[in-house]
Amino acid sequence: MRTIPLLLLFVTVACSRAVTAPTVVSGPIVGIPVDSTFARAITRGTRTDTGAPGPRYWQQWASYRIAARLDPRTAQLAGEETVRYHNRSPDTLRRVAVHLLQNLFASNSPKNENVPLTGGLRLERVTVDGRELARGGDGGYDVQGTIGWIPLSRPLAPGDSVELGFMWGFRVPPASAPRMGQDGEVFFIAQWYPMVAVYDDVNGWQTDPYLGNGEFYYGFADYDVTLTLPTGWLVTATGELQNPRDVLTDSALSRLERTRTDTGIVHIVWRRDAERTRNDADGLLEWKYVARGVRDFAFGTSNRWLWDATRAVVGDANGDGRADTAAIHTMFRATAAAWELSARFAKHSVEFLSRDIWPYPYPHMTAVETTVYGMEYPMLTAIAAVPDPQELYTVIAHEIAHMWFPMQVGTDEKRYPWYDEGLASYFETRAARDQFGPAAGDPAVTGFVNYLRAAGGDVEAPLMTHSDRYPSQAAYVIASYEKPVSIFRSLRGVIGDSAFVRAFRDHGRWWRNKHPTPYDLWNSFENASDRQLDWFWRTWFYETWTMDLAIAGGRVVGDSVEIDIERRQAAPMPAVLLVRREGGRQDRVTVPASVWLSGATRHTTRVAASPRVLSVELDPDKLFPDLMRSNDRWTP
């Protein structure tokens, strides 16, 4: 999810920031806390200390068949669903947990932000292997806010499966709802069907409730979905449309075919078109979609959308030695003027991120203009009618970056929001710089600025804070979005470009369609760089320490120049020195972070005095989030 523009937030942060004296950890800097559940997973062979899954790693799976009907006039959605849930774990399960996320909008459900009240989810029927269950009582199912517990009539043994059935309905929330909603012209439907919760090898059932702020942790599954809408309402969704000839006009089909060969933007449905869809005698159309191996399914629909399409070259996604392509679609109302650039922006984002991370694997990437500022689902993003083109690009790039994290690498967004939001923000800044160039400013440095406005102040909280337990929205945004841009840029500076890229690609290759933890990510970086980096994880993920390395002075001693470096804040980081010399020569010297780990706050390094030293500068490439740049330079 992309947060709303943060200028007001950071004005508030800057005004409330406490002015504190320098804080230095004087004792040894110890490693990260031991996580007993992860340690047990290593012992059991489902995880490793290299970052790769263990030989006994297992993954639950589900297959969903959903039929739903949306009435835009009343904003009522009704659906039926069967789920075949496969137990691939070594454990026998006696009940199944399901997410009932529309209950966020029920008055009696706990929540940590204001949401419109619609009554929540109406569960009209629940079955297990065809047997209907009552709610409550002996043998009945239980609903606790956004979590439901379904008892099984027979224990679900390893290797066995069970079929769950649901009939449900709800009123689609208005535009003020988080991450979904409608304004009468556009409906974006997400968090909309009963979904089996994740049961994993580290925590078992993961049933943290949906309270509004924190996002999601979902399992991977196959989907077969039929959506019934009135004629004239365009539909787009996760997965591939199976019956385009039944729902699209001949002109739209013809233009779609052109996108296979045209390199430009094709207007599939445009202002001149009298009809958006085929007509049917009963005034309804069925849109049929199939998606394989995805972690969620969402859809959008509108009777006002225009539709642009093109294709992106993504590299060799399937490993056959040839470059692959993905269809790019954007749908938007004519009033959203900047959106006429949206297909070009989405194409660039997919192509850049495919080069920068790894090839985009899905058949399409679709961005739709909605009432939601920015939210991501597999192959589908919901984005507001942002009027500024550069802002629109950054939101599109951010949401498309989520197609890697968490759509492919199935992170727990709720417990570790930085894992997906922070990575999406980091790659968004890189994509934006590639799109707009240096003239638009360096977004990576801008990330430093946003974090440094809050660094060391009362508003900060550690990144390893649960998303629903941050003390304020400002603290959540800083830790989940802004600070990670600085952290990952710094990590790249610590271990180097090649190790950084190799670690990310190893992590993706190992954990696509699986559920990694932060320890798996960190182990991937240590494995790729052949370095022990506990000091880095402790500093930037478990603490709110800040960084200020300073050049305290220097002097000529014989044939050397001694340079005094001080650690004036707690964070231990490498001291990268650029030594400028007479005649134009420049030397670089790196003092490793290890010099600080014993608790030292001052270190002297020596360089040759000849050719004559003209100046010494700390961190000349601005790789690290140093609080005080004014003390980073020394001139003899």
C-alpha positions in Angstrom: 0.0 0.0 0.0 1.2 3.5 -0.8 0.4 6.1 1.9 -1.1 9.5 1.1 1.4 12.4 0.5 3.3 12.8 3.7 4.2 16.5 3.7 1.7 17.3 6.6 2.8 14.2 8.5 6.5 15.3 8.4 5.7 18.9 9.3 4.1 17.4 12.4 7.0 15.2 13.0 9.5 18.0 12.6 7.6 20.2 15.0 7.3 17.5 17.6 10.8 16.1 17.4 12.6 16.2 20.7 16.1 17.8 20.7 18.3 15.3 22.4 22.0 15.3 23.4 24.2 12.8 21.5 23.5 9.3 22.5 26.3 6.7 22.2 26.2 3.0 23.2 29.4 2.9 25.3 29.4 -0.9 25.9 29.8 -3.7 23.3 27.1 -3.8 20.6 25.5 -7.3 20.9 23.7 -9.2 18.2 20.0 -9.6 17.5 17.6 -11.3 19.9 17.2 -15.0 19.5 13.9 -16.1 18.0 13.0 -19.4 19.6 10.4 -20.3 17.0 12.8 -19.7 14.1 15.6 -21.7 15.9 13.1 -24.6 16.3 12.4 -24.5 12.6 16.1 -24.8 11.8 16.3 -27.8 14.2 13.3 -29.4 12.4 14.9 -28.9 9.0 12.3 -26.5 7.6 14.7 -23.5 7.6 18.4 -23.0 7.4 21.0 -20.5 8.5 22.0 -19.8 4.9 18.7 -18.1 4.0 17.4 -21.0 1.9 14.4 -23.2 2.9 15.4 -26.4 4.7 15.1 -29.9 3.2 11.9 -30.5 5.2 10.2 -27.2 4.4 6.5 -27.6 3.7 3.8 -25.3 2.3 0.0 -25.5 2.7 -2.1 -25.1 -0.4 -5.8 -24.3 -1.3 -8.0 -24.2 -4.3 -10.9 -21.7 -4.4 -14.0 -21.8 -6.6 -16.0 -18.6 -6.2 -19.1 -17.3 -7.8 -20.2 -13.8 -6.9 -22.7 -11.2 -8.0 -22.4 -7.5 -7.5 -25.3 -5.1 -7.8 -23.9 -1.6 -8.3 -27.2 0.0 -7.6 -27.4 -1.3 -4.0 -23.7 -1.9 -3.5 -24.6 -5.5 -2.4 -22.3 -8.4 -3.2 -23.4 -12.0 -2.7 -21.2 -15.0 -3.2 -20.8 -18.8 -2.9 -17.4 -20.5 -2.4 -15.9 -23.9 -2.0 -12.3 -24.3 -0.8 -10.3 -27.5 -1.1 -7.6 -27.1 1.6 -4.6 -29.4 1.4 -2.7 -30.2 4.6 1.0 -30.6 3.5 2.3 -30.1 7.0 3.5 -32.9 9.3 0.8 -31.9 11.8 -2.8 -33.2 12.2 -5.2 -30.3 12.2 -8.5 -30.4 14.2 -9.8 -27.0 13.1 -9.2 -24.5 10.4 -8.9 -20.7 10.8 -10.4 -18.4 8.2 -10.1 -14.7 7.6 -13.5 -12.8 7.5 -12.0 -9.5 6.7 -15.2 -7.6 5.8 -16.0 -7.8 9.5 -13.7 -4.9 10.0 -16.8 -2.9 9.0 -19.0 -4.4 11.6 -19.6 -2.3 14.7 -18.6 -4.9 17.2 -15.3 -5.8 15.6 -12.1 -4.3 17.2 -10.4 -1.7 15.0 -7.5 0.8 15.3 -8.7 3.4 12.8 -12.0 4.9 11.8 -13.9 3.0 9.1 -17.4 3.2 7.7 -19.8 0.7 9.3 -21.7 -1.5 6.9 -22.6 -4.4 9.1 -19.7 -6.6 8.0 -19.9 -10.0 6.5 -23.2 -12.0 6.5 -22.2 -15.6 6.8 -25.3 -17.4 5.6 -23.9 -21.0 5.3 -20.8 -22.8 6.4 -20.1 -26.4 5.4 -17.3 -29.0 6.0 -17.2 -31.8 3.4 -20.8 -30.9 2.6 -22.1 -31.0 6.2 -23.6 -27.7 7.3 -22.4 -26.2 10.6 -24.3 -24.0 12.9 -22.7 -21.0 14.5 -21.6 -21.5 18.1 -22.4 -24.3 20.5 -21.0 -27.8 20.5 -19.5 -28.6 17.1 -20.4 -25.2 15.6 -18.1 -22.6 14.1 -17.0 -19.5 15.9 -16.4 -15.9 14.8 -14.1 -13.6 16.7 -14.0 -10.3 14.9 -12.3 -10.9 11.5 -11.2 -14.5 12.4 -13.4 -17.5 12.1 -12.7 -21.0 13.6 -14.2 -24.0 11.9 -14.0 -27.4 13.7 -13.4 -30.4 11.6 -15.6 -33.5 12.0 -12.5 -35.7 11.4 -8.9 -34.7 12.1 -7.1 -33.5 9.0 -4.1 -35.8 8.7 -0.9 -34.9 6.9 -1.4 -35.4 3.2 -5.2 -35.2 3.5 -7.6 -32.4 2.4 -10.9 -31.0 3.4 -13.6 -29.1 1.5 -15.0 -26.0 3.1 -18.1 -24.2 1.8 -19.4 -20.7 2.4 -22.3 -18.6 1.3 -22.0 -15.0 2.2 -22.8 -11.4 1.4 -22.1 -7.8 2.4 -22.6 -4.2 1.4 -19.6 -2.8 -0.3 -18.2 0.0 1.9 -18.1 3.6 0.6 -15.0 5.4 -0.6 -13.7 6.2 2.9 -13.0 2.5 3.5 -9.3 1.4 3.6 -7.9 -0.5 0.6 -11.3 -1.0 -1.2 -14.7 0.5 -1.6 -16.9 2.4 -4.1 -18.3 5.7 -5.1 -21.2 4.5 -7.2 -19.1 4.7 -10.5 -16.1 2.6 -9.5 -16.1 -0.5 -7.3 -12.8 -2.0 -6.1 -13.5 -5.2 -4.3 -10.9 -6.7 -2.0 -10.9 -8.5 1.4 -14.1 -9.9 0.2 -14.3 -13.7 0.5 -13.7 -16.1 3.4 -10.0 -17.1 3.1 -8.1 -19.9 4.9 -5.5 -18.4 7.2 -1.8 -19.3 6.9 -0.6 -22.3 8.9 3.2 -22.3 8.6 6.2 -24.1 9.9 7.3 -21.3 12.3 4.1 -20.1 14.0 1.4 -22.6 13.2 -1.9 -20.8 12.6 -1.3 -17.1 12.0 -4.5 -15.4 13.1 -3.6 -11.8 14.0 -6.9 -9.9 13.5 -7.5 -7.3 10.8 -7.8 -4.0 12.7 -7.5 -1.6 9.8 -3.9 -0.3 9.9 -1.8 -3.5 9.5 -2.1 -5.4 6.3 -2.1 -9.1 5.5 -0.4 -12.5 5.6 -1.9 -14.9 3.0 -1.3 -18.4 1.7 -0.8 -19.3 -1.9 -3.7 -20.9 -3.8 -5.4 -21.5 -7.2 -8.6 -19.5 -8.0 -11.5 -20.2 -10.4 -13.8 -17.1 -10.1 -17.0 -16.1 -11.9 -18.2 -12.6 -11.4 -21.7 -11.5 -12.5 -22.1 -7.8 -13.3 -24.6 -5.7 -15.3 -23.8 -5.1 -18.9 -21.8 -1.9 -19.5 -19.6 -2.5 -16.5 -16.0 -3.3 -17.4 -14.3 -5.8 -15.1 -10.7 -6.5 -14.4 -9.2 -8.9 -11.9 -6.4 -11.0 -10.7 -5.7 -13.9 -13.1 -6.6 -14.3 -16.8 -10.0 -13.7 -18.3 -11.3 -17.0 -19.7 -14.2 -15.8 -21.8 -13.3 -12.5 -23.4 -15.5 -13.1 -26.5 -18.6 -13.5 -24.2 -18.1 -10.1 -22.5 -16.0 -7.8 -24.7 -17.2 -6.0 -27.8 -15.7 -7.0 -31.2 -13.9 -3.6 -31.4 -12.3 -4.1 -28.0 -11.2 -7.7 -28.9 -9.7 -6.4 -32.2 -7.7 -3.7 -30.4 -6.6 -6.2 -27.7 -5.2 -8.3 -30.5 -3.2 -5.3 -31.8 -1.3 -5.1 -28.5 0.4 -8.4 -29.4 2.4 -6.6 -32.2 2.0 -2.9 -31.5 4.8 -1.4 -29.4 2.8 1.7 -28.4 -0.3 2.4 -26.3 -3.6 1.0 -27.7 -7.0 2.5 -26.7 -9.1 -0.6 -26.0 -12.2 1.3 -24.8 -12.1 5.0 -25.5 -14.3 8.1 -25.4 -15.7 7.4 -28.9 -17.0 4.0 -28.0 -20.7 3.8 -27.4 -20.5 0.5 -25.5 -18.0 -0.8 -23.0 -19.1 -4.4 -23.0 -21.3 -6.8 -24.9 -25.1 -6.6 -24.2 -27.1 -9.5 -23.0 -30.8 -10.2 -23.0 -31.0 -10.3 -19.2 -28.7 -7.3 -18.7 -26.0 -9.4 -17.0 -22.6 -10.8 -18.0 -20.5 -13.4 -16.4 -16.7 -12.7 -16.3 -14.7 -15.8 -15.7 -11.1 -15.7 -14.3 -8.5 -18.3 -13.4 -5.4 -17.6 -11.4 -2.8 -20.1 -10.4 -0.4 -19.9 -7.5 -1.3 -16.5 -6.2 -1.9 -15.3 -2.6 -5.1 -13.4 -3.1 -7.8 -12.4 -5.6 -9.3 -8.9 -6.1 -11.3 -7.2 -8.8 -12.5 -3.8 -10.0 -15.4 -2.7 -12.1 -16.8 0.5 -13.5 -19.3 1.8 -16.1 -17.1 4.9 -16.6 -13.6 3.5 -17.2 -11.6 4.1 -20.3 -9.1 1.3 -21.1 -5.5 1.5 -22.4 -3.2 -1.4 -23.0 0.3 -2.2 -24.2 3.0 -4.8 -23.5 6.1 -4.9 -21.3 9.3 -6.8 -22.1 10.2 -8.5 -18.8 13.2 -10.7 -19.6 13.3 -14.5 -19.4 10.6 -15.1 -16.8 10.0 -18.8 -17.5 13.7 -19.9 -18.1 13.4 -20.9 -21.7 16.2 -18.6 -22.9 13.9 -16.1 -24.6 12.6 -12.7 -23.5 9.0 -12.8 -22.2 6.3 -10.1 -22.2 3.5 -9.2 -19.9 0.3 -7.4 -20.9 -0.1 -3.9 -19.4 -3.6 -2.6 -18.8 -4.8 0.6 -17.2 -8.4 1.6 -16.6 -9.5 5.1 -15.6 -12.2 7.7 -15.8 -11.9 10.5 -18.4 -11.8 13.0 -15.5 -8.5 11.6 -14.3 -6.3 13.6 -16.7 -2.8 12.4 -15.6 -4.0 8.8 -16.1 -3.6 9.1 -19.8 0.1 8.5 -19.0 -0.7 5.5 -16.8 0.0 2.7 -19.3 3.4 4.2 -20.2 4.2 4.5 -16.5 3.1 1.0 -15.7 5.1 -0.4 -18.6 8.2 1.4 -17.5 7.8 0.3 -13.9 7.4 -3.4 -14.9 10.3 -3.3 -17.3 12.6 -1.5 -14.9 11.8 -3.6 -11.9 12.1 -6.8 -14.0 15.7 -5.7 -14.6 16.4 -4.4 -11.1 14.9 -7.4 -9.2 14.0 -10.3 -11.4 11.6 -10.9 -14.4 8.0 -10.2 -13.8 6.3 -13.6 -13.9 2.5 -12.9 -14.3 0.6 -12.7 -17.6 -0.6 -9.1 -17.0 -0.2 -6.1 -14.8 -3.2 -3.9 -14.4 -3.6 -0.5 -12.7 -7.1 0.9 -12.2 -8.2 4.4 -11.1 -10.3 4.0 -7.9 -11.1 5.7 -4.6 -8.1 4.1 -3.0 -4.9 6.1 -2.9 -2.7 3.1 -3.5 -3.1 -0.7 -2.8 -1.8 -3.8 -4.3 -3.1 -7.3 -5.2 -1.7 -10.0 -7.5 -1.6 -8.5 -11.0 -3.8 -5.6 -9.9 -3.3 -2.3 -8.3 -5.9 0.3 -7.1 -4.7 3.9 -7.3 -6.5 7.3 -6.9 -7.0 10.0 -9.6 -3.6 11.5 -8.7 -3.4 14.8 -10.8 0.4 15.2 -10.7 2.2 12.9 -13.3 5.3 12.5 -11.2 3.3 11.6 -8.1 1.2 9.2 -10.1 4.3 7.5 -11.4 5.7 7.0 -7.9 2.4 5.4 -6.7 2.2 3.1 -9.7 5.9 2.1 -9.3 5.4 1.5 -5.6 2.3 -0.7 -6.1 3.9 -2.6 -8.9 7.0 -3.2 -6.8 4.7 -5.1 -4.5 4.2 -7.7 -7.2 7.6 -9.0 -6.0 7.1 -8.4 -2.3 4.7 -9.8 -1.0 2.9 -11.2 -4.0 5.8 -13.5 -5.0 7.8 -13.6 -1.8 5.0 -14.2 0.7 6.0 -12.1 3.6 4.0 -11.4 6.7 2.9 -7.8 6.2 1.2 -7.6 9.5 4.1 -8.5 11.7 6.8 -7.0 9.5 5.4 -4.2 7.4 8.9 -2.9 6.5 9.5 -6.3 4.7 7.1 -5.4 1.8 6.4 -1.6 2.2 10.0 -0.8 2.8 11.3 -2.9 -0.1 8.6 -1.4 -2.4 9.6 2.1 -1.3 13.2 1.3 -2.0 12.7 0.0 -5.5 10.1 2.7 -6.2 12.8 5.3 -5.6 15.1 3.5 -8.1 12.4 3.3 -10.7 11.5 6.9 -10.3 15.1 8.0 -10.8 15.3 5.9 -14.0 12.0 7.4 -15.3 12.6 11.1 -14.5 16.4 11.2 -14.3 18.7 13.2 -12.0 16.9 16.5 -12.9 14.0 15.3 -10.7 16.3 14.9 -7.7 17.7 11.7 -6.3 14.7 9.8 -4.7 17.1 7.7 -2.7 18.6 10.8 -1.0 15.0 12.1 -0.6 14.3 8.9 1.4 17.2 9.9 3.7 15.6 13.3 4.1 12.2 11.9 5.1 13.7 9.5 7.6 16.2 12.1 9.0 13.3 14.5 9.8 12.2 12.0 12.4 15.4 10.3 13.4 16.2 10.5 17.1 12.8 12.0 17.9 10.0 10.8 20.2 7.9 9.6 17.2 10.3 6.8 16.1 9.7 3.1 16.9 11.8 0.1 16.0 11.1 -1.6 12.6 10.4 -4.9 14.3 7.3 -3.5 15.9 4.0 -5.2 14.9 2.1 -3.1 12.5 -0.9 -2.7 14.8 1.3 -1.7 17.8 3.0 1.5 16.5 2.3 4.4 18.9 1.2 6.6 16.0 0.5 6.6 12.3 3.6 8.8 11.8 5.7 6.2 13.6 4.3 3.4 11.4 5.0 5.3 8.2 8.5 6.3 9.2 9.4 2.7 10.2 7.6 0.9 7.4 8.2 3.2 4.4 10.8 6.0 4.9 13.5 4.5 7.1 13.8 1.3 5.0 14.8 3.3 1.9 17.8 4.5 4.0 18.5 1.1 5.4 18.6 -0.8 2.1 20.6 1.9 0.4 23.1 1.7 3.4 23.2 -2.1 3.3 24.1 -1.9 -0.4 26.9 0.5 0.5 28.1 -1.9 3.2 28.2 -5.1 1.3 28.6 -3.8 -2.3 26.3 -3.9 -5.4 27.1 -7.5 -6.5 26.5 -9.1 -3.1 23.3 -7.0 -2.6 21.8 -8.0 -6.0 22.9 -11.6 -5.5 21.3 -11.8 -2.1 17.9 -10.4 -3.3 17.8 -12.8 -6.3 18.8 -15.7 -4.1 16.1 -14.8 -1.7 13.5 -14.5 -4.5 14.6 -17.8 -6.1 14.4 -19.6 -2.7 11.2 -18.1 -1.4 8.8 -17.5 -4.3 5.4 -18.8 -3.4 6.7 -19.5 0.1 6.7 -17.8 3.5 10.1 -16.3 4.6 10.8 -14.5 7.8 13.2 -11.5 8.3 15.8 -14.0 9.5 15.7 -15.8 6.1 16.2 -12.4 4.4 19.0 -11.4 6.7 20.7 -14.9 6.3 20.5 -14.4 2.5 22.5 -11.2 2.8 25.0 -12.7 5.1 25.4 -15.8 2.8 25.8 -13.7 -0.4 28.3 -11.3 1.2 30.1 -13.8 3.4 29.8 -11.4 6.3 28.3 -11.5 9.8 25.9 -8.6 9.9 24.1 -8.9 13.2 25.3 -5.5 14.2 23.5 -4.0 11.2 20.2 -5.8 11.9 20.4 -4.9 15.6 21.1 -1.2 14.8 18.5 -0.6 12.1 15.7 -3.1 12.8 15.6 -3.5 16.6 16.7 -0.1 17.8 16.0 3.5 16.9 19.7 4.4 17.1 20.9 7.2 14.9 24.1 7.7 13.0 26.6 10.5 13.3 30.2 9.8 12.3 32.4 12.9 12.4 36.0 13.8 11.5 37.2 15.3 14.8 40.5 16.5 13.4 43.8 15.5 11.8 47.5 16.1 11.8 50.7 15.3 9.9 52.9 12.8 11.8 56.1 12.1 9.9 55.2 10.6 6.5 51.5 10.0 7.5 48.4 12.0 8.1 46.4 10.8 11.2 42.7 11.3 10.9 40.5 11.1 14.0 37.0 9.7 13.5 34.3 9.8 16.2 31.1 7.9 16.6 28.9 10.6 18.1 25.6 8.7 18.0 24.9 5.0 18.8 24.8 3.5 15.3 28.0 1.8 14.2 28.6 2.2 10.5 31.7 2.0 8.2 33.6 5.2 7.8 34.3 5.7 4.1 36.9 8.4 3.6 37.6 10.2 0.3 41.1 11.7 0.5 41.7 14.5 -2.1 45.3 15.2 -2.9 47.4 17.8 -4.6 47.6 17.1 -8.3 44.1 15.7 -8.5 44.7 12.3 -7.1 41.9 10.8 -4.9 42.2 7.9 -2.5 39.4 6.0 -0.7 39.9 4.4 2.7 37.2 2.4 4.5 37.2 1.9 8.3 35.0 -1.1 9.0 32.1 -0.9 11.4 33.8 -3.5 13.5 36.0 -0.9 15.1 32.9 0.4 17.0 31.4 -2.9 18.1 33.4 -3.2 21.3 32.0 0.2 22.4 34.7 2.4 21.0 33.7 6.0 20.2 37.0 7.2 18.6 39.3 5.7 16.1 42.4 7.1 14.3 43.3 6.0 10.8 46.4 6.9 8.9 47.0 7.7 5.3 50.2 8.7 3.4 51.0 12.4 3.7 52.3 12.6 0.1 51.0 13.8 -2.3 49.8 16.6 0.0 46.4 16.0 1.5 44.0 18.9 0.5 40.8 17.5 2.3 39.2 14.4 3.7 35.5 13.8 3.4 33.3 11.2 5.1 30.7 9.2 3.1 31.3 11.1 -0.2 28.6 9.1 -2.0 26.0 9.8 0.6 25.3 6.1 1.2 24.5 6.4 4.9 21.9 8.4 6.9 24.3 10.6 8.8 22.5 13.1 11.0 25.2 15.8 10.8 26.9 16.3 7.4 28.6 19.5 8.6 31.1 17.5 10.6 32.0 15.1 7.8 34.8 17.2 6.2 38.4 18.1 7.4 40.8 20.4 5.7 44.4 20.6 7.0 
